[in-house]
Amino acid sequence: MTQQVHVTCDTLLAQISSYLDGELPESTCAAIEQHAASCPTCGQVINDFRITTGLCRTAATAPLPDDVRGLARDRVRVLLEKKAK
């Protein structure tokens, strides 16, 4: 017998990362999708998280400009020097 999963806005928010990462059981995913289809707010939250995740993945592969890389290197150097004292 398949257990019925009930999803509320709060439970959807608590499980959104696991849902988007494909870590939840199929029955839970189906319940989340059903809830999101009937709740415009949760549907938008899921959509926004997907967009944000995609933007983060894209940004992670973009090369840093040389001046930004140099500034970051300089700041790390200062922090390491302070820690060594």
C-alpha positions in Angstrom: 0.0 0.0 0.0 1.3 3.4 -1.0 1.4 5.9 1.9 -0.4 9.2 1.1 2.0 12.2 1.5 0.5 15.5 2.5 2.4 18.7 1.6 1.8 22.1 3.0 3.6 25.3 2.2 5.8 24.9 5.3 6.8 21.3 4.5 7.5 22.2 0.9 9.9 25.0 2.0 11.6 22.6 4.4 12.2 20.0 1.7 12.8 22.2 -1.4 16.5 21.6 -1.6 16.1 17.8 -1.3 13.3 18.0 -3.8 15.3 19.9 -6.4 18.3 17.6 -5.8 16.2 14.6 -6.5 16.8 13.1 -3.0 13.1 12.5 -2.0 10.9 9.5 -2.5 8.8 9.5 -5.7 5.6 9.8 -3.6 6.9 12.9 -1.8 8.0 14.5 -5.1 4.6 13.8 -6.6 2.9 15.4 -3.6 5.2 18.5 -3.8 4.4 18.8 -7.5 0.7 18.5 -6.8 0.8 21.1 -4.1 2.9 23.5 -6.3 0.4 23.1 -9.1 -2.4 24.3 -6.8 -0.5 26.9 -4.8 0.8 29.8 -7.0 3.2 31.0 -4.3 4.9 27.6 -3.9 5.0 27.1 -7.6 6.8 30.4 -8.0 9.2 29.5 -5.2 10.2 26.3 -6.9 10.6 28.1 -10.2 12.7 30.9 -8.6 14.9 28.3 -6.9 15.5 26.5 -10.2 16.4 29.8 -11.9 18.7 30.8 -9.0 20.5 27.4 -9.0 21.0 27.7 -12.7 22.5 31.2 -12.4 24.8 30.0 -9.6 26.0 27.1 -11.7 26.6 29.5 -14.7 28.4 32.0 -12.5 30.7 29.3 -11.0 32.1 28.6 -14.5 32.6 32.3 -15.5 36.2 33.5 -15.3 37.0 36.2 -12.8 38.4 39.5 -14.3 42.1 39.9 -13.5 41.5 42.9 -11.3 39.0 41.1 -9.2 41.3 38.0 -8.9 44.2 40.3 -7.8 42.0 42.1 -5.2 40.8 38.8 -3.8 44.4 37.4 -3.7 45.6 40.6 -1.9 42.8 40.4 0.7 43.5 36.7 1.4 47.2 37.5 1.8 46.4 40.3 4.4 44.1 37.9 6.3 46.8 35.2 6.4 49.4 37.7 7.6 47.1 38.8 10.4 46.5 35.2 11.4 50.2 34.5 11.5 50.9 37.3 14.0 
